[in-house]
Amino acid sequence: MDGAMEQRRNFLKGLAGGAALWTLAGAPALARAPFQSRRIVIETRGSGPDLILIPGLASTSAVWSRTAARLADRRRLHLVSVRGFGDLPAQGNASGAVMAGIAGEVRRYISESRLQAPAVIGHSMGGQIALRVAADAPDRVGRLMTVDASPFFPALISPGATVGDVEPIAQVAYQAVQFLGDEGLRERGRALGLELGGAADAVFGSMGWQGGDRRVLAQALYEVMTVDLRHRLPDITAPVTVVYGWSPDESSPRSRTDSLFRGAYASLPRPAVFERIEGAEHMVMIDQPNRFLAAVDRFLDQGGCSTLCS
């Protein structure tokens, strides 16, 4: 009996020793299960330092196609799409609030994928989500760029606006998205002056509008109009770059964006870098792709201009 037990001990020691040698020889670690979420889908491509790209309202990761093509040879890209936008089934976004849950899933993705201080770029609603992520997990985000996004969108139309001021309009917008077709929605949007970020037709009629589940679209639009994240800005420790469309024409609403965006981000603990893109409206990356990509290069190179760039 003792001899048999000794044989088992030696056999187990041999297994343990062989496993150790196999690991030391560079055998691959057990693969982690792919990230699964009922709120977002993430496509990864390229190699290099990590960069997360978050699209705006009713858009999928397709809006970043030119940006991704430019950066994939030097960045590991994590392209986020929101369930319920485009052709993606709503799943976890089918009921309740949308944006906070999406931000929570992006944070979980960063943690479970073991990303080391990734850069994050978010457009419009995606910019608000990026601000939430950076405020909720300041040690997890390396750098942050918002693209035509404000912590409180109504303040870009009227700096003194409050949530109470915009709530009735947001309720009508919610109903419009739920029950009107796309053309009716565009007409109602113009009639009510539903200007998100100062670009009236950008949300409803631009290349960025890819549609989706009506309930998710309605809820997301309502939140974009009523959520005020300005009180969260002091929690953000990552450097922030703010990109927005601008026009030198004084008759254009875009001529006022410098002061409006500076006011919107005034409570950041570290002054933001402001990148105005002449000739762009709300869909900056589509309206002026070359100028936008130059701004992204400066952002990723951690500098290259003062606090206001053109």
GIDA-V663887 format. One record per helix or strand of 3 or more residues. SS is the DSSP state (@ for helix, = for strand). FROM is the first residue (numbers start at 1). LEN is the number of residues. If there is no record, write none. Layout:
# GIDA-V663887
ss-><SS/SS>
from-><FROM/FROM>
len-><LEN/LEN>
This chain:
# GIDA-V663887
ss-><@/=/=/@/=/@/@/=/@/=/@/@/@/@/@/@/=/@/=/@/@>
from-><2/40/49/61/75/91/99/118/125/141/153/163/182/202/214/230/239/253/273/284/289>
len-><23/6/6/11/8/3/14/6/12/7/4/17/11/4/13/6/8/12/6/4/12>
